[in-house]
Amino acid sequence: MVMIENVIRIFGRAPLAGLGAVFVATLIFGAGLLNAENAPNAPERIDLSNFPGEMVEKVVVPIPAEIFAVLEKLDEPDWNSGIELPEQGDPVGERAILALTFGSLVGEGFIAVQAKNADEIQTIGKRVLALSEALGLAAAVRPHSLSIIEAAGNSDWKKVRDELDATQQTVRTTMEKLRDDELSGLVSLGGWLRGTNVVTSFISNSFSEDKAELLNQPGLIEHFRGLLDSMKGPSANSPQIRSISTGLARLEAIIAPSTEISEEDINQLRDISRTMLEEYYFEKKAAETGTSIN
C-alpha cells in the first residue's frame, strides 16, 4: 500500500465527497504511475461501495496501484499519443503560473514514463530543472532532475517514477516551509489538470461507463475551487487564474454527486480542461482558424 502521507501530499486535503469520488487523475499524475503488473490481483472494476483506500481526517485516500490497474484492465491506452510537450519558452512570469506549469510538466513526465519514452523524459527532466530555477528552488530540485535524466537513459522506469514523485514533493515541501502553501496547491492543480485532460482524451476515444466513472471526483474539484477563491495578491485577479477558476466551475457543474458521466460529459471535460491548460501550458489556438495565437 502506498504510504498515506505520500498520497495526501499530492492532492491536498480534499473534502470527503463520498466513496464514489475516485481521484484517479491526481493519483496517476501526482502520486506516481503504477502499471498493472505492479498489482496483478486488482479487480476488473472498482466497487465504489467498497472503495480501496484509507480515510484520514475526512479525506479519501485511495490506493494508486489498484486504481491504475483497473484503468489498464478497462483499456490499454496508447500513452505515446498522449504525450504533448509544448515548445520550450523562457520560464518567466508570475510565480502562480510557474507553479501551475511545474505541476503540469511533472504530469507530462508521468505520461512519458508510462509510454517508456526515454527521449521525452530526458527533455522533461531538463525543463523541470529550468522551472525550478525560475521558482528559486534549483538547489533542491537539481539532484532529482539529474537522476530523472540518468534513469531514463538506463530505462529504469521505476527510478524515473520515484524521482518525478520526489521532485514534486520537494517543491511542495520547500514551498510549505516558506509558508507558500498557495503555490504548493497550484502545483497539485497543474498536475491534476494535465492528468484529467489526457485521461478524458483516452476515454473519449473509447468510451465506456466503467472508464467514465473513474473521473467522478466532485469533491476534488471543490477543493481546487476553494484554493483559487482563497488566493491573495495580484495573481488572484490575473486573467489566467480567473479563467481557470471559471473552468473549474464548469467542470463541477458536469460532475455532480450521484450523476452518471455520459460520453458527452467526457467530451466536455476534455475540451474544458484543454482550454484551461491553454491559459498557461499549451499554446492557445484560434477557434475559427485553428491557428496559434501569438
VEXDREN-2710 file (C-alpha; in Angstrom, 1 decimal):
% VEXDREN-2710
k/r/px/py/pz
1/MET/0.0/0.0/0.0
2/VAL/1.3/3.5/-0.8
3/MET/2.1/5.4/2.3
4/ILE/-0.9/7.6/3.3
5/GLU/1.1/10.8/3.6
6/ASN/2.5/10.2/0.1
7/VAL/-1.0/10.3/-1.4
8/ILE/-2.3/13.2/0.8
9/ARG/0.6/15.4/-0.1
10/ILE/-0.2/15.4/-3.8
11/PHE/-3.8/16.3/-4.0
12/GLY/-4.2/18.3/-0.8
13/ARG/-6.8/18.0/1.9
14/ALA/-9.7/17.4/-0.4
15/PRO/-13.0/17.2/1.5
16/LEU/-14.9/13.8/1.6
17/ALA/-17.4/13.7/-1.2
18/GLY/-18.5/10.1/-0.6
19/LEU/-16.6/7.0/-1.6
20/GLY/-17.6/7.5/-5.2
21/ALA/-15.1/10.3/-5.6
22/VAL/-12.4/8.5/-7.4
23/PHE/-9.4/10.8/-7.7
24/VAL/-7.7/8.8/-10.5
25/ALA/-6.2/11.7/-12.4
26/THR/-4.4/13.1/-9.4
27/LEU/-3.2/9.6/-8.4
28/ILE/-1.8/8.8/-11.8
29/PHE/-0.1/12.1/-12.4
30/GLY/0.8/13.1/-8.8
31/ALA/1.5/10.1/-6.7
32/GLY/3.2/8.1/-9.5
33/LEU/2.3/5.8/-12.2
34/LEU/2.0/2.1/-11.3
35/ASN/1.2/-0.3/-14.1
36/ALA/-0.9/-3.4/-14.0
37/GLU/2.0/-5.7/-13.3
38/ASN/2.6/-3.9/-10.0
39/ALA/-0.9/-5.0/-8.9
40/PRO/-1.8/-8.2/-10.7
41/ASN/-4.7/-9.1/-8.5
42/ALA/-6.6/-6.0/-9.0
43/PRO/-10.4/-6.3/-9.6
44/GLU/-11.9/-5.9/-13.0
45/ARG/-13.5/-2.7/-11.9
46/ILE/-13.7/-0.6/-8.8
47/ASP/-16.6/-1.3/-6.5
48/LEU/-17.5/2.2/-5.4
49/SER/-19.4/0.9/-2.4
50/ASN/-16.2/-0.7/-1.1
51/PHE/-13.6/1.7/-2.4
52/PRO/-9.9/0.6/-1.8
53/GLY/-8.4/3.3/0.4
54/GLU/-8.0/4.9/3.8
55/MET/-9.9/7.8/5.4
56/VAL/-7.8/10.2/7.4
57/GLU/-9.4/13.4/8.8
58/LYS/-12.3/13.0/6.3
59/VAL/-10.0/12.7/3.3
60/VAL/-10.5/9.8/0.9
61/VAL/-7.1/8.3/0.3
62/PRO/-7.3/5.7/-2.5
63/ILE/-4.6/3.2/-3.3
64/PRO/-3.0/4.2/-6.7
65/ALA/-1.8/0.6/-7.6
66/GLU/-5.4/-0.8/-7.6
67/ILE/-7.0/2.2/-9.4
68/PHE/-4.4/2.3/-12.1
69/ALA/-4.6/-1.5/-12.6
70/VAL/-8.4/-1.1/-13.1
71/LEU/-7.8/1.6/-15.7
72/GLU/-5.3/-0.7/-17.5
73/LYS/-7.8/-3.6/-17.5
74/LEU/-10.5/-1.5/-18.9
75/ASP/-8.4/-0.3/-21.7
76/GLU/-4.8/-0.1/-22.9
77/PRO/-4.2/3.5/-23.9
78/ASP/-1.5/4.5/-26.4
79/TRP/0.4/6.5/-23.9
80/ASN/2.8/7.8/-26.5
81/SER/-0.1/9.5/-28.3
82/GLY/-0.9/11.3/-25.0
83/ILE/2.5/13.0/-24.7
84/GLU/2.2/16.6/-25.8
85/LEU/5.2/18.5/-24.6
86/PRO/4.8/22.2/-25.5
87/GLU/7.6/24.0/-27.2
88/GLN/10.1/25.4/-24.7
89/GLY/9.9/29.0/-23.8
90/ASP/11.7/31.0/-21.2
91/PRO/10.2/30.2/-17.7
92/VAL/9.2/33.7/-16.8
93/GLY/6.0/35.2/-15.4
94/GLU/4.1/35.2/-12.2
95/ARG/5.1/32.6/-9.7
96/ALA/1.5/31.3/-9.6
97/ILE/1.6/30.5/-13.3
98/LEU/5.1/28.9/-13.0
99/ALA/3.8/26.7/-10.2
100/LEU/0.8/25.5/-12.4
101/THR/3.2/24.9/-15.2
102/PHE/5.6/22.9/-13.0
103/GLY/2.7/20.6/-11.9
104/SER/1.6/20.1/-15.5
105/LEU/5.2/19.4/-16.6
106/VAL/5.6/16.7/-13.9
107/GLY/2.2/15.3/-15.1
108/GLU/3.7/15.2/-18.6
109/GLY/6.6/13.3/-17.2
110/PHE/4.4/10.5/-15.8
111/ILE/2.7/10.1/-19.2
112/ALA/6.1/9.8/-20.8
113/VAL/7.1/7.2/-18.2
114/GLN/4.0/5.1/-18.9
115/ALA/4.9/5.3/-22.6
116/LYS/8.5/4.4/-21.7
117/ASN/9.7/7.3/-23.9
118/ALA/13.2/8.0/-22.7
119/ASP/13.9/10.9/-25.0
120/GLU/10.8/12.8/-23.8
121/ILE/11.6/12.0/-20.2
122/GLN/15.1/13.4/-20.5
123/THR/13.7/16.6/-22.1
124/ILE/11.2/16.9/-19.3
125/GLY/13.9/16.4/-16.7
126/LYS/15.8/19.4/-18.1
127/ARG/12.7/21.6/-18.2
128/VAL/11.8/20.7/-14.7
129/LEU/15.2/22.0/-13.6
130/ALA/14.8/25.2/-15.6
131/LEU/11.4/25.8/-14.0
132/SER/12.8/25.1/-10.5
133/GLU/15.4/27.8/-11.2
134/ALA/12.7/30.3/-12.1
135/LEU/10.9/29.4/-8.8
136/GLY/14.2/29.7/-6.8
137/LEU/14.3/26.0/-6.0
138/ALA/17.0/24.8/-8.3
139/ALA/19.4/23.6/-5.5
140/ALA/16.7/21.3/-4.0
141/VAL/15.4/20.0/-7.4
142/ARG/18.7/19.6/-9.3
143/PRO/19.6/16.1/-7.8
144/HIS/16.1/14.8/-8.8
145/SER/16.3/16.2/-12.3
146/LEU/19.8/14.7/-12.9
147/SER/18.5/11.4/-11.6
148/ILE/15.5/11.5/-13.9
149/ILE/17.7/12.1/-16.9
150/GLU/20.1/9.3/-15.9
151/ALA/17.4/6.8/-15.1
152/ALA/15.6/7.4/-18.4
153/GLY/18.8/6.8/-20.3
154/ASN/19.1/3.5/-18.4
155/SER/15.4/2.6/-19.0
156/ASP/14.9/2.4/-15.2
157/TRP/11.2/3.4/-15.2
158/LYS/10.6/2.7/-11.6
159/LYS/13.5/5.1/-10.7
160/VAL/12.1/7.8/-13.0
161/ARG/8.7/7.5/-11.4
162/ASP/10.2/7.7/-8.0
163/GLU/12.3/10.8/-8.9
164/LEU/9.3/12.6/-10.5
165/ASP/7.3/12.0/-7.4
166/ALA/10.2/13.1/-5.2
167/THR/10.6/16.2/-7.4
168/GLN/7.1/17.4/-6.9
169/GLN/7.2/16.6/-3.2
170/THR/10.4/18.5/-2.8
171/VAL/8.9/21.6/-4.4
172/ARG/5.7/21.3/-2.3
173/THR/7.6/20.8/0.9
174/THR/10.0/23.7/0.2
175/MET/7.1/26.0/-0.6
176/GLU/5.3/25.0/2.5
177/LYS/8.4/25.7/4.7
178/LEU/8.4/29.1/3.1
179/ARG/4.7/29.4/4.1
180/ASP/3.9/29.4/0.4
181/ASP/1.0/26.9/0.7
182/GLU/-0.8/28.7/-2.1
183/LEU/1.8/27.9/-4.7
184/SER/2.1/24.4/-3.3
185/GLY/-1.6/23.8/-4.0
186/LEU/-1.2/25.2/-7.5
187/VAL/1.5/22.6/-8.3
188/SER/-1.1/19.9/-7.5
189/LEU/-3.8/21.7/-9.5
190/GLY/-1.4/21.9/-12.6
191/GLY/-0.7/18.1/-12.4
192/TRP/-4.3/17.3/-11.9
193/LEU/-5.4/19.3/-14.9
194/ARG/-2.8/17.7/-17.2
195/GLY/-3.8/14.3/-16.0
196/THR/-7.5/14.9/-16.3
197/ASN/-7.1/16.1/-19.9
198/VAL/-5.1/13.1/-21.1
199/VAL/-7.4/10.6/-19.3
200/THR/-10.6/12.2/-20.8
201/SER/-9.0/12.2/-24.2
202/PHE/-8.3/8.4/-23.9
203/ILE/-11.8/7.7/-22.6
204/SER/-13.4/9.9/-25.3
205/ASN/-11.6/7.7/-27.9
206/SER/-13.1/4.6/-26.5
207/PHE/-16.0/5.4/-24.2
208/SER/-17.4/3.1/-21.6
209/GLU/-19.4/3.8/-18.4
210/ASP/-16.8/2.0/-16.3
211/LYS/-14.0/4.3/-17.5
212/ALA/-16.1/7.4/-17.2
213/GLU/-16.8/6.5/-13.6
214/LEU/-13.1/6.9/-12.9
215/LEU/-13.5/10.7/-13.3
216/ASN/-16.3/11.0/-10.8
217/GLN/-14.4/13.4/-8.5
218/PRO/-16.7/16.4/-7.4
219/GLY/-15.0/16.8/-4.0
220/LEU/-11.6/17.3/-5.5
221/ILE/-12.8/19.9/-7.9
222/GLU/-14.5/21.7/-5.0
223/HIS/-11.2/21.6/-3.2
224/PHE/-9.3/23.3/-6.0
225/ARG/-12.0/25.9/-6.4
226/GLY/-11.6/26.8/-2.8
227/LEU/-7.9/27.0/-3.3
228/LEU/-8.3/29.6/-6.1
229/ASP/-11.0/31.5/-4.2
230/SER/-8.7/31.9/-1.2
231/MET/-5.7/33.3/-3.2
232/LYS/-4.3/36.6/-2.2
233/GLY/-2.3/39.2/-4.0
234/PRO/-2.1/40.3/-7.7
235/SER/-2.1/36.7/-9.0
236/ALA/-5.6/36.1/-7.7
237/ASN/-7.0/38.6/-10.2
238/SER/-4.9/37.6/-13.2
239/PRO/-6.8/36.7/-16.4
240/GLN/-5.3/33.1/-16.3
241/ILE/-6.4/32.4/-12.7
242/ARG/-9.8/33.9/-13.3
243/SER/-10.2/31.7/-16.4
244/ILE/-9.1/28.6/-14.6
245/SER/-11.5/29.3/-11.8
246/THR/-14.3/29.6/-14.3
247/GLY/-13.2/26.4/-15.9
248/LEU/-13.3/24.5/-12.6
249/ALA/-16.9/25.8/-12.0
250/ARG/-17.8/24.4/-15.4
251/LEU/-16.2/21.1/-14.6
252/GLU/-18.0/20.9/-11.3
253/ALA/-21.4/21.6/-13.0
254/ILE/-20.8/18.5/-15.2
255/ILE/-19.5/16.2/-12.4
256/ALA/-22.3/16.2/-9.8
257/PRO/-22.7/13.7/-7.0
258/SER/-24.9/10.7/-7.8
259/THR/-24.9/11.6/-11.5
260/GLU/-23.5/9.2/-14.2
261/ILE/-21.0/10.7/-16.5
262/SER/-22.1/10.4/-20.2
263/GLU/-20.0/10.3/-23.3
264/GLU/-21.0/13.9/-24.0
265/ASP/-19.9/14.8/-20.5
266/ILE/-16.5/13.3/-21.1
267/ASN/-16.1/15.3/-24.3
268/GLN/-16.9/18.4/-22.4
269/LEU/-14.5/17.6/-19.6
270/ARG/-11.8/17.0/-22.2
271/ASP/-12.4/20.3/-24.0
272/ILE/-12.8/22.4/-20.9
273/SER/-9.6/21.1/-19.3
274/ARG/-7.8/21.7/-22.6
275/THR/-9.0/25.3/-22.6
276/MET/-7.8/25.7/-19.0
277/LEU/-4.4/24.3/-19.9
278/GLU/-4.1/26.7/-22.8
279/GLU/-4.1/29.5/-20.2
280/TYR/-0.6/28.6/-19.1
281/TYR/0.7/25.3/-20.6
282/PHE/-0.4/24.6/-24.1
283/GLU/-0.3/27.2/-26.9
284/LYS/-3.7/28.8/-27.3
285/LYS/-5.4/28.1/-30.6
286/ALA/-7.7/30.5/-32.5
287/ALA/-11.1/28.8/-32.6
288/GLU/-12.1/30.0/-36.1
289/THR/-8.9/29.1/-38.0
290/GLY/-7.1/26.6/-35.8
291/THR/-4.0/28.8/-35.9
292/SER/-1.9/29.7/-32.9
293/ILE/-2.5/32.9/-31.0
294/ASN/0.8/34.7/-30.5
END
